[in-house]
Amino acid sequence: MVQRFQVAGLTFSVDMPEDHPVRELLHNYDPFVSSCPGEPLFELALTEENPGEPGEALFEAKPEFGEPVVGLYRCGEGYLAEFSPQAGVPVCGRLVMSGDFRHGRLRAGGRLSDQAFAVNNALMLLFAFASAPFRALEMHASVVTRGGRGFLFLGKSGTGKSTHSRLWLKHISGTELLNDDNPVLRIVDGETRVYGSPWSGKTPCYKAQDVPVGAIVRLSQAPANRIARLGTVAAYASVMASCSGFRPIRALADAQHETLASVAQLVPCYHLECLPDEAAARLCQETVDG
């Protein structure tokens, strides 16, 4: 059974048996079901066949306790990705992708939760790669909306992105959460918009909604609260550090560079050194949304 979904205005399809038990663990895609006709951005099919052996290693994540492990390899004329829920756990998904990332075949195994993990990661990876030519960036960020605009909070894992969003939600009226882990930025008709996605980390927030971007804020922990606007070059580097992609693949790198350069010029970007407190949220809001 082939089903279509739309994220950030881009449609993709998933082919799996209608009675496949993993479907029950993929309700995060329900708000994104689409009936849009036309050629999809990419197609993913689940398969029981061995997808092939990995060739040259292009990327292998450093194993960190409790963190997912991803590897990317050459595979014939395309690529092969392997997924594991955490270091020391067997691979539960092997995804073969065509060279243009428009077709993928996934073999998922293990427990149902591991298979759902493999499907989610396969779709995230394919979307990040296939959407690059369409001026889209899959981000690692937490996003809130207020007054019809979106505000993205960036930072390394553990910096406090989700905490800062919660502070806005608690202390700043009119704030709503759009996505807590993997929103999508896309430039449409010269405007940078942020979109909800089926991928929101540990927070179940799956909204098929989008708004213009008001500001992008990189967070870092500090003993006092202070915020400063970034210049264009620093803004480019800040956004680049939090977008999904693979720069050793030249076509992806070039497409992302064009989008990043535009975002850095179109969107106000800031660096917030902060404590995890109400004062930090209010300082941020008053500066970027005042």
Buried (B, 14 or more C-beta within 10 A) or exposed (E): EEBBBBBBBBBBBBBBEEEBEBBEBBEBBEBBEBEEEEEBBBBBEBBEEEBBEBEEEBBEBEEEEEBBBBBBBBBEEBBBBBBBBEBEEEBBBBBBBBBEBBBBBBBBEBEBEBBBBBBBBBBBBBBBBBBBBBBBBBBBBBBBBBEEBBBBBBBBEEBBBBBBBBBBBEBBEEBBBBBBBBBBBBBBEEEBBBBBBBBBBEBEBBBBEBBBBBBBBBBEEEEEBEBEBBEEEBBBBBBBEBBBBBEEBEEBEEBBBEBBBBBBEBBBBBBBBBEBBEEBBBBBBEBBBE
